[in-house]
Amino acid sequence: MTEMRRVTISLPDEIDEKVLELKKQDRFVRCSYSEIIRMLLQAGLEAEEKEEAV
C-alpha cells in the first residue's frame, strides 16, 4: 500500500471534464485520474510559490 495520504474532494463538473480531456493527450494518456490531479496540484503549488517570491 502507498505511503501517500488519501483525501476526498469534490470537484465541479467543469474541472472534471478538463481532467478527462487531459487524459486524451499523449502526455497524460497513461496516467490515472489521481496522477493527473497530483500533477495539477503540484503545478499549482509551485506557481503559488513563484508568485509569493515576486
ChimeraX commands (.cxc) that place a marker at each C-alpha (Angstrom):
marker #1 position 0.00,0.00,0.00 radius 0.5
marker #1 position 1.15,3.53,-0.69 radius 0.5
marker #1 position 2.51,5.91,1.91 radius 0.5
marker #1 position 0.54,8.81,0.43 radius 0.5
marker #1 position -2.26,10.40,2.39 radius 0.5
marker #1 position -5.72,9.72,0.99 radius 0.5
marker #1 position -8.18,12.59,0.77 radius 0.5
marker #1 position -11.62,13.08,-0.69 radius 0.5
marker #1 position -12.53,16.27,-2.51 radius 0.5
marker #1 position -15.49,17.40,-4.57 radius 0.5
marker #1 position -14.78,18.86,-7.98 radius 0.5
marker #1 position -17.12,20.92,-10.12 radius 0.5
marker #1 position -18.13,19.28,-13.39 radius 0.5
marker #1 position -16.06,21.70,-15.47 radius 0.5
marker #1 position -12.82,20.70,-13.67 radius 0.5
marker #1 position -13.68,17.02,-14.00 radius 0.5
marker #1 position -14.29,17.47,-17.73 radius 0.5
marker #1 position -10.96,19.29,-18.16 radius 0.5
marker #1 position -9.10,16.48,-16.37 radius 0.5
marker #1 position -10.79,13.90,-18.58 radius 0.5
marker #1 position -9.78,15.94,-21.64 radius 0.5
marker #1 position -6.17,15.91,-20.41 radius 0.5
marker #1 position -6.29,12.10,-20.32 radius 0.5
marker #1 position -6.76,12.18,-24.11 radius 0.5
marker #1 position -3.44,13.98,-24.63 radius 0.5
marker #1 position -0.34,11.91,-25.32 radius 0.5
marker #1 position 1.39,13.34,-22.24 radius 0.5
marker #1 position -1.33,12.05,-19.90 radius 0.5
marker #1 position -2.80,9.06,-21.74 radius 0.5
marker #1 position -1.10,6.54,-19.44 radius 0.5
marker #1 position -1.73,8.49,-16.24 radius 0.5
marker #1 position -4.51,7.69,-13.84 radius 0.5
marker #1 position -7.03,10.34,-12.86 radius 0.5
marker #1 position -5.32,10.57,-9.46 radius 0.5
marker #1 position -1.89,11.06,-11.02 radius 0.5
marker #1 position -3.19,13.92,-13.13 radius 0.5
marker #1 position -4.79,15.57,-10.09 radius 0.5
marker #1 position -1.48,15.24,-8.20 radius 0.5
marker #1 position 0.40,16.81,-11.13 radius 0.5
marker #1 position -2.07,19.70,-11.30 radius 0.5
marker #1 position -1.88,20.30,-7.55 radius 0.5
marker #1 position 1.92,20.26,-7.66 radius 0.5
marker #1 position 1.99,22.70,-10.58 radius 0.5
marker #1 position -0.42,24.99,-8.75 radius 0.5
marker #1 position 1.65,24.91,-5.56 radius 0.5
marker #1 position 4.83,25.67,-7.49 radius 0.5
marker #1 position 3.12,28.57,-9.30 radius 0.5
marker #1 position 1.92,29.91,-5.95 radius 0.5
marker #1 position 5.45,29.72,-4.53 radius 0.5
marker #1 position 6.84,31.61,-7.53 radius 0.5
marker #1 position 4.14,34.27,-7.15 radius 0.5
marker #1 position 4.95,34.72,-3.46 radius 0.5
marker #1 position 8.64,35.13,-4.27 radius 0.5
marker #1 position 7.93,38.09,-6.60 radius 0.5
marker link #1:1,2 radius 0.2
marker link #1:2,3 radius 0.2
marker link #1:3,4 radius 0.2
marker link #1:4,5 radius 0.2
marker link #1:5,6 radius 0.2
marker link #1:6,7 radius 0.2
marker link #1:7,8 radius 0.2
marker link #1:8,9 radius 0.2
marker link #1:9,10 radius 0.2
marker link #1:10,11 radius 0.2
marker link #1:11,12 radius 0.2
marker link #1:12,13 radius 0.2
marker link #1:13,14 radius 0.2
marker link #1:14,15 radius 0.2
marker link #1:15,16 radius 0.2
marker link #1:16,17 radius 0.2
marker link #1:17,18 radius 0.2
marker link #1:18,19 radius 0.2
marker link #1:19,20 radius 0.2
marker link #1:20,21 radius 0.2
marker link #1:21,22 radius 0.2
marker link #1:22,23 radius 0.2
marker link #1:23,24 radius 0.2
marker link #1:24,25 radius 0.2
marker link #1:25,26 radius 0.2
marker link #1:26,27 radius 0.2
marker link #1:27,28 radius 0.2
marker link #1:28,29 radius 0.2
marker link #1:29,30 radius 0.2
marker link #1:30,31 radius 0.2
marker link #1:31,32 radius 0.2
marker link #1:32,33 radius 0.2
marker link #1:33,34 radius 0.2
marker link #1:34,35 radius 0.2
marker link #1:35,36 radius 0.2
marker link #1:36,37 radius 0.2
marker link #1:37,38 radius 0.2
marker link #1:38,39 radius 0.2
marker link #1:39,40 radius 0.2
marker link #1:40,41 radius 0.2
marker link #1:41,42 radius 0.2
marker link #1:42,43 radius 0.2
marker link #1:43,44 radius 0.2
marker link #1:44,45 radius 0.2
marker link #1:45,46 radius 0.2
marker link #1:46,47 radius 0.2
marker link #1:47,48 radius 0.2
marker link #1:48,49 radius 0.2
marker link #1:49,50 radius 0.2
marker link #1:50,51 radius 0.2
marker link #1:51,52 radius 0.2
marker link #1:52,53 radius 0.2
marker link #1:53,54 radius 0.2
view
